[in-house]
């Protein structure tokens, strides 16, 4: 059976038109719900990020929002662990406590050298809003800060957050956000072992401008990276066009078979058609091969975060997940690219329900996992983990 036919089979399985193959149910489940809003002391759980450790444990990170689904206030970074491929989950743990402040945008990655889980997050004072930060009304110590943490015991415990802001920002930046979603560990070429975290920022308007800085045109993408397992961090490429045509925002990354990095980004209200942008880096995230440009084959995606992943295995396609209704956060879907991200084809829709942010991982060789925001009336009712059968390689 060809690779294309096998991927079509995945879609037919999820639509219920053919039986689930034996390899799809080897973990004993199709889906689970690690986070349900209103439980565990949090009004809402948002911003999923998921990785699989060297021991095969699935780590599902999220923001635990105490005051509601909004982005401001008392927010913790929380974690649940699964040792059976995402079917059942251990008790929730707080990885980065807000204690009244905002902690979030988890971007985890497994270090290929040591097996440690490296987690990069952001935070700010819980008493300020994103609008205040982007307008330049917040002093640096209460504005956006960047932190790193490590776990050397399969995600059971993490070190205290360490502030790395000074090494990964530029003067004049205001907003700052890592990911959200998993970061990437490079495995090919001269930068093998590098931990690369896609991120975004907003910049201050030029002197004399009547703008406040809250305008979408001041959004841009960038990356931060570490070549020593998370001990020291550097600023990589910076997208600083600020032309208002394409406004790179929340970004995820995947390493391609030829060693390049594919970067897929949310377009934050740019004037170009569509809501998805992409670019490539041939030097491990230090620079972009070209400026961010519109990805026209993803024009069904609304303004929202999306996730990219290239599964392990020869000939594996590049996958992308996001809602599939241009005007609404609804109907999470999975797309595939067999030409390294130049074009994408929709494979399947998980469910025709409200859905928003998502993150992709690979729990085992025959399965893709999707951790995503969804619900019956609102996309922020729960985080569901769906297991999808991969085509046989």
C-alpha positions as CSV (number, residue, x, y, z in Angstrom):
1,X,0.0,0.0,0.0
2,X,1.4,3.5,-0.9
3,X,2.1,6.1,1.7
4,X,-0.8,8.3,0.3
5,X,-3.2,5.4,0.6
6,X,-2.2,4.7,4.1
7,X,-2.8,8.3,5.1
8,X,-6.2,8.2,3.4
9,X,-6.9,5.1,5.5
10,X,-6.2,7.1,8.7
11,X,-9.0,9.5,7.7
12,X,-11.4,6.7,7.0
13,X,-10.7,5.2,10.4
14,X,-11.4,8.4,12.2
15,X,-14.6,9.0,10.2
16,X,-15.8,5.5,11.2
17,X,-15.9,4.2,7.7
18,X,-13.5,1.4,8.2
19,X,-12.5,-0.6,11.4
20,X,-9.7,0.6,13.6
21,X,-6.6,-1.4,12.7
22,X,-5.0,-3.5,15.5
23,X,-1.9,-1.3,15.7
24,X,-4.1,1.8,16.3
25,X,-5.5,0.4,19.6
26,X,-2.4,-1.2,21.0
27,X,-2.3,1.3,23.8
28,X,-5.9,0.5,24.7
29,X,-7.5,3.9,23.9
30,X,-8.3,6.4,21.2
31,X,-8.6,9.5,23.4
32,X,-8.4,10.8,26.9
33,X,-9.0,14.1,28.7
34,X,-6.1,15.1,30.9
35,X,-7.5,18.6,31.7
36,X,-11.1,19.6,32.3
37,X,-11.7,23.3,33.0
38,X,-13.2,24.0,36.5
39,X,-11.3,21.1,38.1
40,X,-8.2,21.1,40.3
41,X,-8.6,24.7,41.4
42,X,-8.4,26.2,37.9
43,X,-11.3,27.9,36.1
44,X,-9.7,27.0,32.7
45,X,-6.8,25.1,31.2
46,X,-5.3,26.4,28.0
47,X,-2.1,26.5,25.8
48,X,-1.3,22.8,25.3
49,X,2.3,21.5,24.8
50,X,3.3,17.9,24.7
51,X,6.5,15.8,24.4
52,X,7.5,12.2,24.8
53,X,10.5,11.5,27.0
54,X,13.3,9.0,26.3
55,X,11.5,6.5,28.5
56,X,8.3,6.9,26.5
57,X,6.4,8.9,29.0
58,X,4.0,11.5,27.5
59,X,4.2,14.8,29.2
60,X,1.2,17.1,28.8
61,X,1.8,20.7,29.8
62,X,-0.8,23.5,30.0
63,X,-1.6,26.8,31.6
64,X,-3.8,26.5,34.6
65,X,-5.8,29.7,34.7
66,X,-7.3,30.4,38.1
67,X,-9.4,33.4,37.2
68,X,-11.0,32.4,33.8
69,X,-10.0,31.6,30.3
70,X,-8.4,35.0,29.7
71,X,-4.7,35.6,29.2
72,X,-4.2,37.8,32.3
73,X,-4.0,37.1,36.0
74,X,-2.9,34.2,38.3
75,X,-1.7,31.5,35.9
76,X,0.5,28.4,36.6
77,X,2.3,26.1,34.2
78,X,1.0,22.6,35.0
79,X,1.9,19.1,33.9
80,X,0.4,15.6,33.8
81,X,2.4,12.4,33.0
82,X,1.2,9.3,31.1
83,X,3.2,6.1,31.0
84,X,0.7,4.3,28.8
85,X,0.8,6.4,25.6
86,X,-1.7,9.0,26.7
87,X,-4.5,6.8,27.8
88,X,-4.4,7.5,31.6
89,X,-2.7,10.3,33.5
90,X,-0.9,10.8,36.8
91,X,-1.9,13.5,39.2
92,X,-1.4,17.2,38.0
93,X,1.7,19.0,39.2
94,X,2.6,22.7,39.2
95,X,5.8,23.2,37.3
96,X,6.0,27.0,37.4
97,X,3.8,28.7,40.0
98,X,2.4,32.1,39.2
99,X,1.6,32.9,42.9
100,X,-0.6,35.7,41.6
101,X,1.5,36.4,38.5
102,X,1.2,35.0,35.0
103,X,3.4,32.0,34.0
104,X,2.8,30.3,30.6
105,X,3.6,29.6,27.0
106,X,5.3,26.3,27.7
107,X,7.8,25.1,25.1
108,X,9.2,21.8,26.2
109,X,11.9,19.7,24.4
110,X,13.8,16.5,25.2
111,X,17.6,17.1,25.0
112,X,19.0,14.4,22.7
113,X,22.4,14.4,24.5
114,X,21.2,13.9,28.1
115,X,17.6,12.8,27.9
116,X,16.6,15.7,30.2
117,X,13.4,17.6,29.6
118,X,14.1,21.2,29.0
119,X,11.2,23.6,29.5
120,X,11.2,27.3,28.4
121,X,8.3,29.5,29.5
122,X,7.4,33.2,29.8
123,X,5.8,35.3,32.5
124,X,4.8,38.7,33.7
125,X,3.1,40.5,36.6
126,X,-0.4,39.2,37.1
127,X,-1.6,42.8,37.5
128,X,-0.8,43.9,34.0
129,X,-2.3,43.1,30.6
130,X,-0.8,42.3,27.2
131,X,-2.2,45.6,25.9
132,X,-0.4,47.5,28.6
133,X,2.9,45.7,27.8
134,X,2.6,46.3,24.1
135,X,1.9,50.0,24.7
136,X,5.1,50.3,26.7
137,X,3.3,51.1,29.9
138,X,5.0,48.4,32.0
139,X,8.5,48.5,33.5
140,X,10.8,45.5,32.4
141,X,10.7,43.8,35.8
142,X,6.9,43.5,35.6
143,X,6.8,42.9,31.9
144,X,7.6,39.7,29.9
145,X,10.4,37.6,31.2
146,X,11.8,34.3,29.8
147,X,12.6,31.3,32.0
148,X,14.2,27.8,31.6
149,X,13.8,24.7,33.8
150,X,15.1,21.1,33.6
151,X,13.9,17.7,34.6
152,X,16.4,14.9,34.8
153,X,13.9,12.3,36.2
154,X,11.5,11.8,33.3
155,X,9.3,14.9,34.2
156,X,8.7,14.0,37.8
157,X,10.5,17.1,39.2
158,X,11.8,20.3,37.6
159,X,14.4,22.8,38.7
160,X,13.2,26.2,39.7
161,X,12.7,28.7,36.8
162,X,15.9,30.5,35.8
163,X,15.6,33.9,34.2
164,X,17.3,34.0,30.8
165,X,15.6,37.2,29.5
166,X,18.8,39.3,29.1
167,X,20.4,36.9,26.6
168,X,17.4,36.3,24.3
169,X,15.8,39.8,23.8
170,X,16.6,43.0,21.9
171,X,16.2,46.6,23.2
172,X,12.8,48.0,22.3
173,X,10.9,44.7,22.5
174,X,7.8,44.8,24.5
175,X,5.7,41.6,24.2
176,X,7.5,38.2,24.2
177,X,6.1,34.7,23.9
178,X,7.8,31.3,23.5
179,X,6.0,28.8,21.2
180,X,3.6,27.8,22.4
181,X,3.9,24.1,21.8
182,X,6.9,21.8,21.8
183,X,10.3,23.1,20.8
184,X,12.6,21.1,18.6
185,X,15.9,19.3,19.1
186,X,18.0,19.2,16.0
187,X,19.5,15.8,15.0
188,X,21.2,16.4,11.6
189,X,24.1,18.4,10.3
190,X,26.6,20.7,12.1
191,X,24.0,21.8,14.6
192,X,22.9,18.4,15.8
193,X,22.0,18.6,19.5
194,X,20.8,22.2,19.3
195,X,17.6,23.0,21.2
196,X,15.6,25.5,19.2
197,X,12.6,27.4,20.6
198,X,10.5,29.4,18.1
199,X,9.1,32.6,19.6
200,X,7.5,35.9,18.9
201,X,7.7,39.5,20.1
202,X,6.4,43.0,19.6
203,X,8.5,46.0,19.0
204,X,8.2,49.7,20.0
205,X,7.1,52.1,17.2
206,X,9.9,54.3,15.8
207,X,10.5,57.6,17.4
208,X,8.0,60.3,16.4
209,X,5.3,57.7,15.4
210,X,1.8,58.3,16.5
211,X,1.4,54.5,17.0
212,X,1.1,53.0,20.5
213,X,2.8,49.7,19.7
214,X,-0.4,47.8,20.1
215,X,-0.9,47.7,16.3
216,X,-0.5,44.2,14.8
217,X,2.2,45.5,12.4
218,X,4.8,45.5,15.3
219,X,4.5,41.7,15.7
220,X,7.5,39.6,14.6
221,X,9.0,36.2,14.9
222,X,12.3,35.1,16.3
223,X,14.0,32.0,17.8
224,X,16.2,31.3,20.8
225,X,18.6,28.3,21.0
226,X,21.0,26.4,23.2
227,X,24.0,24.3,22.1
228,X,24.8,23.1,25.6
229,X,21.6,21.3,26.8
230,X,19.9,24.4,28.1
231,X,22.6,25.9,30.2
232,X,23.2,29.0,28.0
233,X,20.9,30.6,25.5
234,X,21.3,32.8,22.5
235,X,19.0,34.8,20.2
236,X,18.7,33.3,16.7
237,X,16.9,34.8,13.7
238,X,14.8,37.9,14.1
239,X,11.9,38.8,11.8
240,X,11.8,42.5,12.1
241,X,10.0,43.7,8.9
242,X,7.1,45.2,10.8
243,X,5.4,46.1,7.4
244,X,1.9,45.1,8.4
245,X,1.5,42.8,5.5
246,X,2.7,39.6,7.3
247,X,2.9,39.8,11.1
248,X,4.5,36.6,12.3
249,X,3.2,35.5,15.8
250,X,2.9,32.2,17.6
251,X,5.2,29.7,15.8
252,X,6.1,26.0,15.9
253,X,9.1,24.3,14.2
254,X,10.1,20.9,12.7
255,X,13.3,19.6,11.5
256,X,13.1,18.3,7.9
257,X,14.8,15.3,6.4
258,X,17.5,17.5,4.8
259,X,18.3,19.2,8.1
260,X,16.6,22.4,7.4
261,X,14.1,23.8,10.0
262,X,10.5,24.5,8.8
263,X,8.8,27.3,10.7
264,X,5.0,27.7,10.7
265,X,3.5,30.8,12.1
266,X,0.2,32.5,12.9
267,X,-0.3,35.7,11.0
268,X,-1.5,38.3,13.5
269,X,-3.9,40.3,11.4
270,X,-1.6,41.0,8.5
271,X,-3.1,42.5,5.3
272,X,-1.9,39.6,3.1
273,X,-4.6,37.0,2.3
274,X,-4.9,34.0,4.7
275,X,-3.8,33.5,8.3
276,X,-0.8,31.2,8.0
277,X,2.9,32.1,7.3
278,X,6.0,30.0,7.0
279,X,9.7,30.1,6.4
280,X,12.8,27.9,6.6
281,X,16.2,28.1,8.2
282,X,19.3,26.2,6.8
283,X,21.6,27.1,9.7
284,X,19.8,25.7,12.7
285,X,17.6,28.8,13.4
286,X,20.4,31.4,13.3
287,X,18.9,33.1,10.2
288,X,15.9,32.7,7.9
289,X,16.4,31.5,4.3
290,X,13.7,34.0,3.3
291,X,11.2,36.3,5.1
292,X,8.0,34.8,6.4
293,X,5.5,34.4,3.5
294,X,1.8,33.4,3.2
295,X,1.2,29.6,3.0
296,X,-1.8,29.6,0.6
297,X,-2.6,25.9,1.0
298,X,-3.5,26.5,4.7
299,X,-6.1,29.2,3.9
300,X,-8.8,27.3,5.8
301,X,-7.1,28.1,9.1
302,X,-8.4,31.0,11.2
303,X,-6.2,33.3,13.3
304,X,-4.9,30.8,15.8
305,X,-1.8,28.9,16.9
306,X,-1.0,25.7,15.0
307,X,1.5,22.8,15.4
308,X,3.9,21.1,13.1
309,X,5.7,17.8,13.5
310,X,7.7,15.5,11.2
311,X,7.2,12.0,12.5
312,X,10.2,9.6,12.8
313,X,10.8,7.3,9.9
314,X,11.9,7.5,6.3
315,X,9.6,9.3,3.9
316,X,7.4,10.6,6.7
317,X,5.3,13.7,5.8
318,X,5.3,17.0,7.6
319,X,2.1,17.3,9.6
320,X,0.2,20.3,10.7
321,X,-2.7,20.7,13.1
322,X,-5.1,23.6,13.6
323,X,-8.8,24.5,13.4
324,X,-10.2,24.3,9.8
325,X,-12.9,27.0,9.6
326,X,-11.4,30.3,8.4
327,X,-13.8,32.4,10.5
328,X,-14.1,30.4,13.7
329,X,-12.0,28.3,16.1
330,X,-13.7,25.0,15.2
331,X,-13.1,21.6,13.6
332,X,-9.5,20.7,14.5
333,X,-7.9,19.1,11.4
334,X,-4.7,17.5,10.4
335,X,-2.8,18.4,7.2
336,X,0.1,16.6,5.5
337,X,2.9,17.9,3.3
338,X,5.1,15.5,1.2
339,X,7.2,18.4,-0.2
340,X,8.8,19.8,2.9
341,X,6.1,22.3,3.6
342,X,5.7,23.9,0.2
343,X,2.1,22.6,0.0
344,X,-0.3,21.0,2.4
345,X,-3.3,18.7,1.9
346,X,-6.0,18.2,4.5
347,X,-6.1,14.6,5.7
348,X,-8.9,14.5,8.2
349,X,-11.0,16.5,10.7
350,X,-10.9,15.2,14.3
351,X,-14.4,16.4,15.2
352,X,-16.8,19.2,14.1
353,X,-16.7,20.9,17.5
354,X,-15.1,24.1,18.8
355,X,-11.3,23.8,18.9
356,X,-8.4,26.1,19.2
357,X,-4.7,25.6,20.2
358,X,-3.0,22.2,19.6
359,X,0.3,20.4,19.8
360,X,1.5,17.3,18.0
361,X,3.8,14.5,19.3
362,X,4.6,10.8,18.5
363,X,3.9,8.5,21.4
364,X,5.1,5.4,19.6
365,X,6.2,4.5,16.0
366,X,2.7,3.8,14.9
367,X,0.9,6.7,16.5
368,X,0.5,10.4,16.4
369,X,-0.8,12.2,19.5
370,X,-2.6,15.5,19.4
371,X,-3.2,17.5,22.6
372,X,-5.8,20.2,21.8
373,X,-8.3,22.6,23.2
374,X,-11.9,21.6,22.6
375,X,-15.4,21.4,24.0
376,X,-19.1,21.2,23.1
377,X,-19.9,24.9,23.4
378,X,-16.5,26.5,23.7
379,X,-13.0,25.4,22.7
380,X,-11.8,26.2,26.3
381,X,-13.7,23.5,28.1
382,X,-11.0,20.9,28.1
383,X,-7.7,19.6,26.7
384,X,-8.2,16.3,24.9
385,X,-5.4,13.9,23.9
386,X,-6.3,12.1,20.7
387,X,-4.3,9.1,19.4
388,X,-4.2,8.8,15.6
389,X,-2.9,5.7,13.8
390,X,0.0,6.3,11.5
391,X,0.4,4.6,8.2
392,X,2.8,1.6,8.4
393,X,6.3,2.5,7.1
